[in-house]
Amino acid sequence: MGKEKIRLEYMLKAGSGNIVWSIISTPSGLETWFADKVTFKDKVFTFHWGKTETRQVEVVNFRVNSFIRFRWLDDEDPKAYFELKMVYNELTSDYMLEVIDWAEPDEIEDTKELWDSEIEKLKRVSGL
């Protein structure tokens, strides 16, 4: 059947796009909420969770202070990716984080719950 695209939106209380950008696009930023350890070399981030789990993503596209798109290197679906996109709200002067991901139909709810949990951690550790 194939994976389906998921689009999620999260409000952040951030007045500075530079803060949001560093949290979603740098190894040190991603280590605060996404993985236990993150390294970066030649357009590839390596994420470590616990002592044994490791996965790699390639940065396939980005625009500074706007979005970053990753593709898991072990994903067999060539169109699948996940993207973290900053959207500025002029009325509130805050940023929204839009997450785009792909999941198998029977894994969509689990994927949404995982992103909800990860973004709550991002907000908690960063004060956003």
Salt bridges, closest charged atoms under 4 A:
GLU58 OE1 - ARG71 NH2 3.60
ASP74 OD1 - ARG55 NH2 2.76
ASP75 OD2 - LYS3 NZ 2.71
GLU83 OE1 - ARG69 NE 2.73
GLU98 OE2 - ARG7 NH1 2.53
GLU109 OE2 - LYS112 NZ 3.90
GLU120 OE2 - LYS123 NZ 3.92
